[in-house]
């Protein structure tokens, strides 16, 4: 994954770190990487949907199709040691942090080669190596956990920042506002990222919330925020850099409301009859993040062959992950008794 550019140094409390560039725009190389990462998430999720339809993935499965620019743009603002925590719509976040497609897909199919040894499934995968602290199935639960990760960063004086993702549906949960209070009180280095895809499980956000600008939800606690075009990876990166720099400088939390859109239902079991096909098609045709990146690359002089090479690479990765996910062995029965209790001394 592309990390933030190293330009100079900054210091937050103790440990010095190199901050990302504040230019906001992407070079052609960065845009091509962003295109590749967004396309990988899109094709991976499409394949996951196919495997679910074939009965190879059980339980719940929430796809990230349409929202790829949010996590890819934000990941470009981070440095080693920073953390990511999110909700149950989490496959895209895993891939964006650099977790291997093989391990993610194998976990979806409940195989031993998965990141949680086949015992976590779609909503419960982790990678400390990549700074990914889950997927969480309980609505809004990860917000307070993200504040806790940021508290640890402050306590350890390590200069790290935690990105805490949640949806518009979770934004009304009580623990979210409790987390705002704690984060503001201790000036925790946490970016609260609301992925507002316009719909909760089956209800428009406009009908479910009196707040029409979620970036201002932290106003009572003095938390700054802004609304962002979550369908534009460059806009996401620019806003992300401002938010991460704010946290890294010791100024406390920041809220980003990403105005995005999911093309599929809330989960694989949702027919999404609460919106029209015309609405979805309009978003695909006029605001798709991948097509926008593709257009900018071509307009910038990148040859079509270069994009074809990326497309082929992504197809190979996804096909390989699906093959691995179907051939990896199922967990041994003995795994029922592992990872249940940690004996501390």
Secondary structure, 3 states (H helix, E strand, C coil): CCCCCCCCCEECCCCEECCCCCCCCCCHHHHHHHHHHHHHHHHHHHHHHHHHHCCCCCCCCCCCCCCHHHHHHHHCCCCCCCEEECCCCCHHHHHHCCCCHHHHHHHHCCECCCCCCCCCCCCCCCECCCCECCCCCCCCHHHHHHHHHHHHHHHHCCCCCEEEEEECCHHHCHHHHHHHHHHHHHCCCEEEEEEECCECCCCEHHHHCCCCCHHHCCHHHCCCEEEEECCCHHHHHHHHHHHHHHHHCCCCCEEEEEECCCCCCCCCCCCCCCCCHHHHHHHHHHHCHHHHHHHHHHHCCCCHHHHHHHHHHHHHHHHHHHHHHHHCCECCHHHHHCCCCCCCC
